Amino acid sequence: MRLSEAAKLPKLEHPGDAGLDLYANEDTTLKPMERKLIGTGISISFERGYEAQVRPKSGLALEHGITILNTPGTIDSGYRGEVKVIAINLGDREYRIEKGKKICQLVFSSVEEPEIEEARSLEESPRGKGGFGSTGLH
């Protein structure tokens, strides 16, 4: 649903693409290392059992250092507010975000709703408690 007349609806650029392009619905400038919440001017609705993931555009990342924080950002099936993205400029020059231009992409993925059950202990595994670099780099 468009929240403003100027908002652009998500679009697949090519048949078979996984991500729909999302478009900025505002003009702003991102200075190097600056982050801003950018509105898309749309709200979405989709079936329970799915999530929408907001992901960076590879061209923006490579050419300008623009990426999306909290990636992938999850939009739950029950959310009905405006789709917004947390953009950051990791480049060394200002980047102008223009209304109506691509800012990120939206990918849908199925999700499970697990039943949570408290346990008094967990079964052993070969990995055990190893994490955060425990396997090394070589």
N, CA, C and O atoms as a GROMACS GRO file, in nm:
protein
  552
    1MET      N    1   0.085  -0.117   0.000
    1MET     CA    2   0.000   0.000   0.000
    1MET      C    3   0.090   0.124   0.000
    1MET      O    4   0.182   0.137   0.081
    2ARG      N    5   0.062   0.214  -0.093
    2ARG     CA    6   0.135   0.341  -0.095
    2ARG      C    7   0.087   0.430   0.020
    2ARG      O    8  -0.034   0.445   0.041
    3LEU      N    9   0.179   0.489   0.091
    3LEU     CA   10   0.145   0.583   0.198
    3LEU      C   11   0.152   0.727   0.148
    3LEU      O   12   0.106   0.819   0.215
    4SER      N   13   0.209   0.744   0.029
    4SER     CA   14   0.209   0.874  -0.037
    4SER      C   15   0.198   0.848  -0.187
    4SER      O   16   0.238   0.743  -0.235
    5GLU      N   17   0.144   0.945  -0.259
    5GLU     CA   18   0.126   0.928  -0.403
    5GLU      C   19   0.257   0.907  -0.476
    5GLU      O   20   0.261   0.838  -0.578
    6ALA      N   21   0.365   0.966  -0.426
    6ALA     CA   22   0.494   0.958  -0.493
    6ALA      C   23   0.569   0.827  -0.466
    6ALA      O   24   0.666   0.797  -0.535
    7ALA      N   25   0.524   0.750  -0.368
    7ALA     CA   26   0.594   0.625  -0.333
    7ALA      C   27   0.591   0.528  -0.450
    7ALA      O   28   0.491   0.516  -0.521
    8LYS      N   29   0.703   0.459  -0.469
    8LYS     CA   30   0.711   0.358  -0.574
    8LYS      C   31   0.694   0.220  -0.512
    8LYS      O   32   0.749   0.192  -0.406
    9LEU      N   33   0.616   0.136  -0.578
    9LEU     CA   34   0.595  -0.001  -0.528
    9LEU      C   35   0.719  -0.086  -0.553
    9LEU      O   36   0.792  -0.062  -0.649
   10PRO      N   37   0.744  -0.187  -0.468
   10PRO     CA   38   0.858  -0.278  -0.490
   10PRO      C   39   0.846  -0.344  -0.626
   10PRO      O   40   0.735  -0.367  -0.676
   11LYS      N   41   0.961  -0.375  -0.686
   11LYS     CA   42   0.959  -0.430  -0.821
   11LYS      C   43   1.074  -0.528  -0.842
   11LYS      O   44   1.187  -0.503  -0.799
   12LEU      N   45   1.043  -0.641  -0.908
   12LEU     CA   46   1.147  -0.732  -0.954
   12LEU      C   47   1.204  -0.674  -1.083
   12LEU      O   48   1.130  -0.644  -1.176
   13GLU      N   49   1.334  -0.659  -1.088
   13GLU     CA   50   1.397  -0.602  -1.207
   13GLU      C   51   1.401  -0.702  -1.323
   13GLU      O   52   1.384  -0.665  -1.439
   14HIS      N   53   1.423  -0.830  -1.288
   14HIS     CA   54   1.432  -0.935  -1.390
   14HIS      C   55   1.352  -1.056  -1.345
   14HIS      O   56   1.345  -1.084  -1.225
   15PRO      N   57   1.290  -1.130  -1.438
   15PRO     CA   58   1.221  -1.254  -1.400
   15PRO      C   59   1.318  -1.349  -1.330
   15PRO      O   60   1.432  -1.366  -1.375
   16GLY      N   61   1.275  -1.409  -1.221
   16GLY     CA   62   1.359  -1.502  -1.147
   16GLY      C   63   1.444  -1.438  -1.039
   16GLY      O   64   1.507  -1.510  -0.961
   17ASP      N   65   1.448  -1.304  -1.031
   17ASP     CA   66   1.524  -1.238  -0.924
   17ASP      C   67   1.466  -1.275  -0.788
   17ASP      O   68   1.344  -1.293  -0.775
   18ALA      N   69   1.551  -1.286  -0.688
   18ALA     CA   70   1.506  -1.317  -0.552
   18ALA      C   71   1.456  -1.193  -0.479
   18ALA      O   72   1.364  -1.201  -0.398
   19GLY      N   73   1.516  -1.079  -0.508
   19GLY     CA   74   1.484  -0.957  -0.435
   19GLY      C   75   1.407  -0.856  -0.517
   19GLY      O   76   1.438  -0.831  -0.634
   20LEU      N   77   1.308  -0.797  -0.453
   20LEU     CA   78   1.235  -0.685  -0.513
   20LEU      C   79   1.307  -0.556  -0.474
   20LEU      O   80   1.345  -0.540  -0.358
   21ASP      N   81   1.324  -0.467  -0.567
   21ASP     CA   82   1.387  -0.339  -0.535
   21ASP      C   83   1.291  -0.254  -0.452
   21ASP      O   84   1.171  -0.248  -0.480
   22LEU      N   85   1.347  -0.189  -0.351
   22LEU     CA   86   1.273  -0.091  -0.271
   22LEU      C   87   1.331   0.046  -0.301
   22LEU      O   88   1.450   0.059  -0.328
   23TYR      N   89   1.246   0.148  -0.296
   23TYR     CA   90   1.284   0.282  -0.337
   23TYR      C   91   1.270   0.381  -0.222
   23TYR      O   92   1.176   0.373  -0.143
   24ALA      N   93   1.365   0.473  -0.213
   24ALA     CA   94   1.358   0.578  -0.113
   24ALA      C   95   1.238   0.668  -0.143
   24ALA      O   96   1.206   0.692  -0.259
   25ASN      N   97   1.172   0.716  -0.038
   25ASN     CA   98   1.060   0.807  -0.055
   25ASN      C   99   1.094   0.945   0.003
   25ASN      O  100   1.005   1.021   0.042
   26GLU      N  101   1.223   0.974   0.006
   26GLU     CA  102   1.268   1.103   0.056
   26GLU      C  103   1.405   1.133   0.000
   26GLU      O  104   1.479   1.043  -0.040
   27ASP      N  105   1.439   1.261  -0.004
   27ASP     CA  106   1.572   1.305  -0.042
   27ASP      C  107   1.652   1.331   0.085
   27ASP      O  108   1.601   1.392   0.179
   28THR      N  109   1.775   1.285   0.087
   28THR     CA  110   1.864   1.313   0.200
   28THR      C  111   2.007   1.287   0.156
   28THR      O  112   2.031   1.228   0.051
   29THR      N  113   2.100   1.331   0.236
   29THR     CA  114   2.241   1.307   0.210
   29THR      C  115   2.300   1.231   0.327
   29THR      O  116   2.276   1.264   0.443
   30LEU      N  117   2.377   1.128   0.295
   30LEU     CA  118   2.449   1.052   0.397
   30LEU      C  119   2.597   1.090   0.392
   30LEU      O  120   2.663   1.069   0.290
   31LYS      N  121   2.647   1.146   0.500
   31LYS     CA  122   2.789   1.176   0.509
   31LYS      C  123   2.864   1.046   0.540
   31LYS      O  124   2.803   0.950   0.584
   32PRO      N  125   2.995   1.042   0.516
   32PRO     CA  126   3.071   0.922   0.551
   32PRO      C  127   3.048   0.883   0.698
   32PRO      O  128   3.055   0.968   0.787
   33MET      N  129   3.022   0.757   0.721
   33MET     CA  130   2.997   0.697   0.852
   33MET      C  131   2.867   0.744   0.917
   33MET      O  132   2.846   0.718   1.036
   34GLU      N  133   2.782   0.809   0.843
   34GLU     CA  134   2.653   0.852   0.896
   34GLU      C  135   2.546   0.749   0.863
   34GLU      O  136   2.550   0.687   0.757
   35ARG      N  137   2.452   0.730   0.954
   35ARG     CA  138   2.339   0.640   0.932
   35ARG      C  139   2.210   0.717   0.951
   35ARG      O  140   2.201   0.808   1.034
   36LYS      N  141   2.111   0.679   0.871
   36LYS     CA  142   1.979   0.743   0.879
   36LYS      C  143   1.872   0.640   0.852
   36LYS      O  144   1.894   0.541   0.782
   37LEU      N  145   1.755   0.666   0.907
   37LEU     CA  146   1.637   0.586   0.880
   37LEU      C  147   1.568   0.646   0.759
   37LEU      O  148   1.527   0.762   0.759
   38ILE      N  149   1.555   0.564   0.653
   38ILE     CA  150   1.500   0.610   0.526
   38ILE      C  151   1.365   0.545   0.503
   38ILE      O  152   1.353   0.422   0.504
   39GLY      N  153   1.264   0.626   0.481
   39GLY     CA  154   1.130   0.575   0.453
   39GLY      C  155   1.115   0.535   0.308
   39GLY      O  156   1.175   0.595   0.218
   40THR      N  157   1.033   0.432   0.285
   40THR     CA  158   1.004   0.388   0.148
   40THR      C  159   0.865   0.435   0.103
   40THR      O  160   0.833   0.428  -0.016
   41GLY      N  161   0.785   0.483   0.195
   41GLY     CA  162   0.651   0.531   0.160
   41GLY      C  163   0.550   0.421   0.134
   41GLY      O  164   0.443   0.447   0.078
   42ILE      N  165   0.583   0.298   0.175
   42ILE     CA  166   0.489   0.186   0.155
   42ILE      C  167   0.472   0.107   0.284
   42ILE      O  168   0.558   0.108   0.372
   43SER      N  169   0.361   0.038   0.293
   43SER     CA  170   0.335  -0.065   0.395
   43SER      C  171   0.303  -0.192   0.319
   43SER      O  172   0.252  -0.187   0.207
   44ILE      N  173   0.334  -0.308   0.380
   44ILE     CA  174   0.310  -0.435   0.312
   44ILE      C  175   0.235  -0.532   0.402
   44ILE      O  176   0.233  -0.518   0.525
   45SER      N  177   0.173  -0.628   0.340
   45SER     CA  178   0.102  -0.735   0.410
   45SER      C  179   0.130  -0.865   0.336
   45SER      O  180   0.128  -0.869   0.213
   46PHE      N  181   0.156  -0.971   0.413
   46PHE     CA  182   0.182  -1.102   0.354
   46PHE      C  183   0.147  -1.209   0.455
   46PHE      O  184   0.124  -1.180   0.572
   47GLU      N  185   0.141  -1.333   0.409
   47GLU     CA  186   0.095  -1.445   0.491
   47GLU      C  187   0.183  -1.473   0.612
   47GLU      O  188   0.305  -1.457   0.608
   48ARG      N  189   0.119  -1.516   0.720
   48ARG     CA  190   0.190  -1.569   0.836
   48ARG      C  191   0.269  -1.691   0.788
   48ARG      O  192   0.225  -1.764   0.700
   49GLY      N  193   0.386  -1.711   0.847
   49GLY     CA  194   0.474  -1.820   0.803
   49GLY      C  195   0.584  -1.770   0.712
   49GLY      O  196   0.669  -1.847   0.668
   50TYR      N  197   0.583  -1.639   0.686
   50TYR     CA  198   0.688  -1.576   0.605
   50TYR      C  199   0.739  -1.453   0.676
   50TYR      O  200   0.675  -1.399   0.766
   51GLU      N  201   0.857  -1.410   0.635
   51GLU     CA  202   0.912  -1.281   0.677
   51GLU      C  203   0.960  -1.210   0.552
   51GLU      O  204   0.989  -1.275   0.451
   52ALA      N  205   0.968  -1.081   0.556
   52ALA     CA  206   1.030  -1.002   0.450
   52ALA      C  207   1.164  -0.955   0.505
   52ALA      O  208   1.171  -0.898   0.614
   53GLN      N  209   1.270  -0.979   0.429
   53GLN     CA  210   1.404  -0.937   0.471
   53GLN      C  211   1.450  -0.819   0.388
   53GLN      O  212   1.444  -0.822   0.265
   54VAL      N  213   1.496  -0.714   0.455
   54VAL     CA  214   1.551  -0.597   0.389
   54VAL      C  215   1.701  -0.619   0.379
   54VAL      O  216   1.769  -0.643   0.479
   55ARG      N  217   1.753  -0.611   0.255
   55ARG     CA  218   1.895  -0.638   0.229
   55ARG      C  219   1.957  -0.528   0.144
   55ARG      O  220   1.886  -0.458   0.071
   56PRO      N  221   2.089  -0.512   0.154
   56PRO     CA  222   2.157  -0.410   0.074
   56PRO      C  223   2.152  -0.440  -0.075
   56PRO      O  224   2.128  -0.553  -0.116
   57LYS      N  225   2.174  -0.337  -0.155
   57LYS     CA  226   2.193  -0.350  -0.300
   57LYS      C  227   2.343  -0.361  -0.323
   57LYS      O  228   2.420  -0.276  -0.277
   58SER      N  229   2.386  -0.463  -0.395
   58SER     CA  230   2.530  -0.484  -0.413
   58SER      C  231   2.597  -0.369  -0.488
   58SER      O  232   2.710  -0.332  -0.455
   59GLY      N  233   2.529  -0.312  -0.586
   59GLY     CA  234   2.588  -0.201  -0.659
   59GLY      C  235   2.611  -0.078  -0.572
   59GLY      O  236   2.715  -0.013  -0.584
   60LEU      N  237   2.516  -0.046  -0.486
   60LEU     CA  238   2.534   0.066  -0.394
   60LEU      C  239   2.648   0.040  -0.297
   60LEU      O  240   2.724   0.131  -0.263
   61ALA      N  241   2.659  -0.085  -0.252
   61ALA     CA  242   2.766  -0.120  -0.158
   61ALA      C  243   2.903  -0.109  -0.225
   61ALA      O  244   2.994  -0.048  -0.168
   62LEU      N  245   2.918  -0.166  -0.343
   62LEU     CA  246   3.046  -0.166  -0.412
   62LEU      C  247   3.087  -0.028  -0.460
   62LEU      O  248   3.200   0.015  -0.439
   63GLU      N  249   2.994   0.042  -0.524
   63GLU     CA  250   3.029   0.170  -0.588
   63GLU      C  251   3.033   0.289  -0.492
   63GLU      O  252   3.108   0.384  -0.513
   64HIS      N  253   2.951   0.284  -0.384
   64HIS     CA  254   2.939   0.401  -0.298
   64HIS      C  255   2.959   0.372  -0.148
   64HIS      O  256   2.963   0.465  -0.068
   65GLY      N  257   2.970   0.245  -0.110
   65GLY     CA  258   2.985   0.212   0.032
   65GLY      C  259   2.855   0.223   0.109
   65GLY      O  260   2.857   0.231   0.232
   66ILE      N  261   2.741   0.223   0.039
   66ILE     CA  262   2.611   0.236   0.106
   66ILE      C  263   2.559   0.095   0.135
   66ILE      O  264   2.550   0.012   0.044
   67THR      N  265   2.527   0.070   0.260
   67THR     CA  266   2.474  -0.060   0.298
   67THR      C  267   2.361  -0.038   0.398
   67THR      O  268   2.329   0.075   0.436
   68ILE      N  269   2.302  -0.147   0.440
   68ILE     CA  270   2.189  -0.144   0.533
   68ILE      C  271   2.233  -0.208   0.664
   68ILE      O  272   2.285  -0.320   0.664
   69LEU      N  273   2.210  -0.139   0.774
   69LEU     CA  274   2.241  -0.196   0.906
   69LEU      C  275   2.131  -0.292   0.947
   69LEU      O  276   2.021  -0.290   0.892
   70ASN      N  277   2.162  -0.376   1.044
   70ASN     CA  278   2.067  -0.476   1.092
   70ASN      C  279   2.027  -0.569   0.977
   70ASN      O  280   1.910  -0.604   0.961
   71THR      N  281   2.126  -0.607   0.898
   71THR     CA  282   2.102  -0.686   0.778
   71THR      C  283   2.110  -0.834   0.807
   71THR      O  284   2.206  -0.876   0.872
   72PRO      N  285   2.015  -0.917   0.763
   72PRO     CA  286   1.894  -0.866   0.701
   72PRO      C  287   1.796  -0.816   0.806
   72PRO      O  288   1.779  -0.877   0.911
   73GLY      N  289   1.735  -0.706   0.777
   73GLY     CA  290   1.631  -0.653   0.865
   73GLY      C  291   1.504  -0.734   0.842
   73GLY      O  292   1.463  -0.757   0.728
   74THR      N  293   1.442  -0.776   0.950
   74THR     CA  294   1.322  -0.859   0.939
   74THR      C  295   1.195  -0.776   0.953
   74THR      O  296   1.182  -0.695   1.044
   75ILE      N  297   1.103  -0.797   0.859
   75ILE     CA  298   0.968  -0.741   0.870
   75ILE      C  299   0.876  -0.859   0.896
   75ILE      O  300   0.861  -0.948   0.811
   76ASP      N  301   0.814  -0.861   1.012
   76ASP     CA  302   0.725  -0.970   1.050
   76ASP      C  303   0.591  -0.958   0.978
   76ASP      O  304   0.551  -0.848   0.938
   77SER      N  305   0.523  -1.071   0.962
   77SER     CA  306   0.396  -1.074   0.887
   77SER      C  307   0.287  -0.989   0.952
   77SER      O  308   0.193  -0.949   0.883
   78GLY      N  309   0.296  -0.962   1.079
   78GLY     CA  310   0.194  -0.882   1.146
   78GLY      C  311   0.219  -0.732   1.144
   78GLY      O  312   0.133  -0.655   1.187
   79TYR      N  313   0.335  -0.688   1.093
   79TYR     CA  314   0.369  -0.545   1.092
   79TYR      C  315   0.296  -0.473   0.980
   79TYR      O  316   0.294  -0.520   0.866
   80ARG      N  317   0.235  -0.360   1.011
   80ARG     CA  318   0.160  -0.285   0.911
   80ARG      C  319   0.207  -0.141   0.898
   80ARG      O  320   0.143  -0.062   0.828
   81GLY      N  321   0.317  -0.106   0.962
   81GLY     CA  322   0.369   0.031   0.951
   81GLY      C  323   0.451   0.050   0.824
   81GLY      O  324   0.465  -0.042   0.743
   82GLU      N  325   0.504   0.169   0.808
   82GLU     CA  326   0.586   0.200   0.691
   82GLU      C  327   0.714   0.116   0.693
   82GLU      O  328   0.778   0.100   0.797
   83VAL      N  329   0.750   0.064   0.577
   83VAL     CA  330   0.878  -0.005   0.562
   83VAL      C  331   0.986   0.102   0.557
   83VAL      O  332   0.986   0.189   0.470
   84LYS      N  333   1.079   0.094   0.652
   84LYS     CA  334   1.191   0.187   0.660
   84LYS      C  335   1.320   0.107   0.668
   84LYS      O  336   1.320  -0.007   0.714
   85VAL      N  337   1.428   0.167   0.624
   85VAL     CA  338   1.557   0.098   0.625
   85VAL      C  339   1.661   0.186   0.692
   85VAL      O  340   1.659   0.309   0.682
   86ILE      N  341   1.755   0.120   0.762
   86ILE     CA  342   1.864   0.191   0.829
   86ILE      C  343   1.983   0.189   0.735
   86ILE      O  344   2.056   0.090   0.728
   87ALA      N  345   2.002   0.298   0.663
   87ALA     CA  346   2.112   0.307   0.568
   87ALA      C  347   2.235   0.369   0.635
   87ALA      O  348   2.222   0.455   0.722
   88ILE      N  349   2.353   0.323   0.594
   88ILE     CA  350   2.479   0.380   0.643
   88ILE      C  351   2.574   0.398   0.526
   88ILE      O  352   2.577   0.318   0.432
   89ASN      N  353   2.652   0.503   0.534
   89ASN     CA  354   2.752   0.532   0.432
   89ASN      C  355   2.889   0.492   0.487
   89ASN      O  356   2.944   0.560   0.573
   90LEU      N  357   2.942   0.381   0.437
   90LEU     CA  358   3.075   0.336   0.477
   90LEU      C  359   3.181   0.385   0.380
   90LEU      O  360   3.299   0.350   0.393
   91GLY      N  361   3.140   0.466   0.284
   91GLY     CA  362   3.234   0.522   0.187
   91GLY      C  363   3.304   0.645   0.242
   91GLY      O  364   3.284   0.684   0.357
   92ASP      N  365   3.388   0.704   0.158
   92ASP     CA  366   3.465   0.821   0.202
   92ASP      C  367   3.412   0.952   0.145
   92ASP      O  368   3.473   1.057   0.163
   93ARG      N  369   3.297   0.947   0.075
   93ARG     CA  370   3.234   1.067   0.020
   93ARG      C  371   3.086   1.070   0.055
   93ARG      O  372   3.024   0.966   0.078
   94GLU      N  373   3.029   1.189   0.060
   94GLU     CA  374   2.885   1.201   0.081
   94GLU      C  375   2.811   1.128  -0.030
   94GLU      O  376   2.858   1.120  -0.143
   95TYR      N  377   2.694   1.074   0.005
   95TYR     CA  378   2.610   1.009  -0.096
   95TYR      C  379   2.470   1.068  -0.086
   95TYR      O  380   2.411   1.075   0.021
   96ARG      N  381   2.420   1.110  -0.200
   96ARG     CA  382   2.286   1.170  -0.207
   96ARG      C  383   2.183   1.062  -0.235
   96ARG      O  384   2.186   1.000  -0.341
   97ILE      N  385   2.092   1.041  -0.140
   97ILE     CA  386   1.979   0.950  -0.160
   97ILE      C  387   1.866   1.033  -0.219
   97ILE      O  388   1.826   1.134  -0.163
   98GLU      N  389   1.817   0.988  -0.334
   98GLU     CA  390   1.712   1.063  -0.403
   98GLU      C  391   1.580   0.988  -0.398
   98GLU      O  392   1.574   0.866  -0.415
   99LYS      N  393   1.474   1.062  -0.376
   99LYS     CA  394   1.339   1.007  -0.376
   99LYS      C  395   1.314   0.937  -0.509
   99LYS      O  396   1.339   0.992  -0.615
  100GLY      N  397   1.262   0.813  -0.501
  100GLY     CA  398   1.232   0.738  -0.621
  100GLY      C  399   1.346   0.652  -0.672
  100GLY      O  400   1.329   0.578  -0.769
  101LYS      N  401   1.464   0.659  -0.608
  101LYS     CA  402   1.579   0.578  -0.648
  101LYS      C  403   1.589   0.454  -0.558
  101LYS      O  404   1.546   0.456  -0.443
  102LYS      N  405   1.646   0.348  -0.612
  102LYS     CA  406   1.662   0.223  -0.538
  102LYS      C  407   1.749   0.246  -0.415
  102LYS      O  408   1.852   0.315  -0.422
  103ILE      N  409   1.707   0.188  -0.302
  103ILE     CA  410   1.783   0.202  -0.178
  103ILE      C  411   1.824   0.066  -0.121
  103ILE      O  412   1.928   0.054  -0.056
  104CYS      N  413   1.743  -0.037  -0.146
  104CYS     CA  414   1.773  -0.171  -0.094
  104CYS      C  415   1.682  -0.270  -0.165
  104CYS      O  416   1.613  -0.235  -0.260
  105GLN      N  417   1.683  -0.395  -0.118
  105GLN     CA  418   1.595  -0.495  -0.177
  105GLN      C  419   1.520  -0.571  -0.068
  105GLN      O  420   1.562  -0.574   0.048
  106LEU      N  421   1.410  -0.630  -0.108
  106LEU     CA  422   1.321  -0.703  -0.018
  106LEU      C  423   1.312  -0.847  -0.065
  106LEU      O  424   1.277  -0.874  -0.180
  107VAL      N  425   1.345  -0.941   0.025
  107VAL     CA  426   1.342  -1.084  -0.006
  107VAL      C  427   1.248  -1.152   0.093
  107VAL      O  428   1.255  -1.127   0.213
  108PHE      N  429   1.161  -1.237   0.042
  108PHE     CA  430   1.070  -1.311   0.128
  108PHE      C  431   1.126  -1.448   0.159
  108PHE      O  432   1.185  -1.513   0.073
  109SER      N  433   1.108  -1.492   0.284
  109SER     CA  434   1.160  -1.620   0.328
  109SER      C  435   1.058  -1.684   0.422
  109SER      O  436   0.992  -1.615   0.500
  110SER      N  437   1.048  -1.818   0.415
  110SER     CA  438   0.957  -1.886   0.507
  110SER      C  439   1.022  -1.895   0.645
  110SER      O  440   1.144  -1.902   0.657
  111VAL      N  441   0.939  -1.897   0.747
  111VAL     CA  442   0.988  -1.907   0.885
  111VAL      C  443   0.909  -2.015   0.958
  111VAL      O  444   0.794  -2.043   0.924
  112GLU      N  445   0.971  -2.073   1.055
  112GLU     CA  446   0.906  -2.171   1.142
  112GLU      C  447   0.868  -2.103   1.273
  112GLU      O  448   0.933  -2.008   1.316
  113GLU      N  449   0.763  -2.151   1.335
  113GLU     CA  450   0.724  -2.104   1.467
  113GLU      C  451   0.749  -2.217   1.565
  113GLU      O  452   0.662  -2.301   1.587
  114PRO      N  453   0.869  -2.220   1.626
  114PRO     CA  454   0.904  -2.332   1.713
  114PRO      C  455   0.826  -2.330   1.844
  114PRO      O  456   0.784  -2.224   1.892
  115GLU      N  457   0.808  -2.446   1.900
  115GLU     CA  458   0.754  -2.455   2.036
  115GLU      C  459   0.872  -2.450   2.130
  115GLU      O  460   0.970  -2.523   2.112
  116ILE      N  461   0.865  -2.365   2.230
  116ILE     CA  462   0.973  -2.349   2.325
  116ILE      C  463   0.944  -2.436   2.446
  116ILE      O  464   0.835  -2.434   2.503
  117GLU      N  465   1.046  -2.513   2.483
  117GLU     CA  466   1.033  -2.602   2.597
  117GLU      C  467   1.158  -2.585   2.682
  117GLU      O  468   1.270  -2.600   2.633
  118GLU      N  469   1.140  -2.554   2.811
  118GLU     CA  470   1.255  -2.538   2.899
  118GLU      C  471   1.317  -2.673   2.932
  118GLU      O  472   1.247  -2.771   2.954
  119ALA      N  473   1.451  -2.676   2.934
  119ALA     CA  474   1.525  -2.798   2.967
  119ALA      C  475   1.613  -2.773   3.088
  119ALA      O  476   1.658  -2.661   3.112
  120ARG      N  477   1.637  -2.878   3.164
  120ARG     CA  478   1.728  -2.868   3.279
  120ARG      C  479   1.873  -2.888   3.237
  120ARG      O  480   1.965  -2.842   3.304
  121SER      N  481   1.893  -2.957   3.125
  121SER     CA  482   2.027  -2.976   3.070
  121SER      C  483   2.014  -2.999   2.919
  121SER      O  484   1.906  -3.027   2.868
  122LEU      N  485   2.126  -2.986   2.850
  122LEU     CA  486   2.130  -3.007   2.705
  122LEU      C  487   2.222  -3.124   2.674
  122LEU      O  488   2.318  -3.149   2.747
  123GLU      N  489   2.191  -3.196   2.565
  123GLU     CA  490   2.277  -3.308   2.526
  123GLU      C  491   2.412  -3.253   2.480
  123GLU      O  492   2.420  -3.140   2.432
  124GLU      N  493   2.516  -3.334   2.496
  124GLU     CA  494   2.651  -3.295   2.455
  124GLU      C  495   2.659  -3.293   2.302
  124GLU      O  496   2.583  -3.362   2.235
  125SER      N  497   2.751  -3.213   2.249
  125SER     CA  498   2.778  -3.211   2.106
  125SER      C  499   2.928  -3.198   2.085
  125SER      O  500   2.998  -3.155   2.176
  126PRO      N  501   2.979  -3.235   1.968
  126PRO     CA  502   3.123  -3.220   1.943
  126PRO      C  503   3.171  -3.076   1.958
  126PRO      O  504   3.285  -3.053   2.001
  127ARG      N  505   3.089  -2.981   1.924
  127ARG     CA  506   3.127  -2.841   1.934
  127ARG      C  507   3.125  -2.791   2.078
  127ARG      O  508   3.209  -2.710   2.117
  128GLY      N  509   3.031  -2.839   2.155
  128GLY     CA  510   3.020  -2.793   2.293
  128GLY      C  511   2.988  -2.645   2.301
  128GLY      O  512   2.900  -2.596   2.232
  129LYS      N  513   3.061  -2.573   2.387
  129LYS     CA  514   3.038  -2.431   2.407
  129LYS      C  515   3.125  -2.343   2.319
  129LYS      O  516   3.123  -2.221   2.334
  130GLY      N  517   3.202  -2.403   2.226
  130GLY     CA  518   3.292  -2.327   2.141
  130GLY      C  519   3.214  -2.232   2.050
  130GLY      O  520   3.118  -2.272   1.986
  131GLY      N  521   3.256  -2.108   2.045
  131GLY     CA  522   3.192  -2.006   1.960
  131GLY      C  523   3.285  -1.888   1.943
  131GLY      O  524   3.395  -1.889   1.997
  132PHE      N  525   3.244  -1.789   1.870
  132PHE     CA  526   3.319  -1.664   1.852
  132PHE      C  527   3.467  -1.689   1.821
  132PHE      O  528   3.554  -1.650   1.898
  133GLY      N  529   3.492  -1.753   1.709
  133GLY     CA  530   3.630  -1.772   1.665
  133GLY      C  531   3.694  -1.900   1.714
  133GLY      O  532   3.814  -1.919   1.696
  134SER      N  533   3.617  -1.988   1.776
  134SER     CA  534   3.676  -2.109   1.836
  134SER      C  535   3.733  -2.206   1.733
  134SER      O  536   3.814  -2.292   1.768
  135THR      N  537   3.692  -2.193   1.606
  135THR     CA  538   3.746  -2.285   1.503
  135THR      C  539   3.871  -2.229   1.437
  135THR      O  540   3.931  -2.297   1.354
  136GLY      N  541   3.911  -2.108   1.470
  136GLY     CA  542   4.032  -2.049   1.412
  136GLY      C  543   4.008  -1.996   1.272
  136GLY      O  544   3.895  -1.995   1.223
  137LEU      N  545   4.117  -1.951   1.208
  137LEU     CA  546   4.108  -1.893   1.075
  137LEU      C  547   4.175  -1.980   0.968
  137LEU      O  548   4.169  -1.946   0.850
  138HIS      N  549   4.238  -2.089   1.007
  138HIS     CA  550   4.308  -2.172   0.906
  138HIS      C  551   4.243  -2.306   0.893
  138HIS      O  552   4.288  -2.389   0.813
   0.00000   0.00000   0.00000
